[in-house]
Amino acid sequence: MVKTIRVSEEYHEWLSAHKREDETMEETLRRMTRGPHPSDVSGLLSEEEAEEAKKAVGRLRGRDRDRLDAARNAFEDGGKSE
């Protein structure tokens, strides 16, 4: 599956400046962000392990979202609600 992402012109220019002649933009992004190539991680987890990992990530994101919302509310309230 292919996905399209939007980036600012400035970021695209920066990324293009770092792109090597022999690589795609995806390869450049992976290199610059140190993301693994899918073939490097394919098959490391069973389907059950992958599902559990997804659930764990969801729980962590939920906690992060709760903390972010609390911080935002405190900032917007000027700390008055504590």
N, C-alpha and C positions, 0 to 999 in steps of 0.2 A: 504494500500500500504506500502511496506517495502522498505526502501532506505539503501544503504550501504555508509558509510563515511570512509575516510582514515584519520588516525591520526598517529602521530609519535609513535615509539616504547616507547619513554620516557613517552609520554602522556598516552598511553595505560597502561603502568605499573603503573603510578600514579593513573589512574582511577580504575584499578583492585585492587590496594591496599586499595581504599576507598569503594569498592563494598561490600555490606553486603551479607551474605549467602542466604538470602531470597529474593533477588531482582535481576532483570535482568540488563544488561548493560544499557538499555534505562532508567530504573528506577533510576539507579545510576547517569546517566548523568542529568536527570531531577532534582534529589535531589541536585546534586552538582552545577547545574546552576540555580536552583530555577525555572525551567520552569514548567508551569502548565500541569497537565495531561489533555489530550484531553477531557475526560469525564467531567472535571471540568468546561470547557468553552463551551462545546457543547450546542448550542441553545441560547446562550446569545444574538446573533444578528440575525436579519432577513436576508434573502439572499440579500435584497437591502442594508441594513446597512453594511453587510460584504463587498459587492462590493464597496461601497463608502469608506470604511476603506482601502481596497486594493489600490484604486486610490490615497487616501491621502498618504499612505505609499510610493507609487511610486513617487509622487511629491516630498516628503521629500528626498527620496533617490537620485532623480535627482538633487536637490539643493545641497545635500552633495557631490555628484559626481562633480558638477561644482566647488564647493569650493575646493575640493581636487585637481582637475585638475589645478586650478588657483595657488594653493600653490605649486604644483609640478613644474609648469612652472616657477614660480618666483624663486624657489630654483635652478632649472636647468639653468636659465638665470642669476643667481647671482643677481637678483633684478634689472637688467639693463633695463627691458622692462617697468618699471614704470615711 
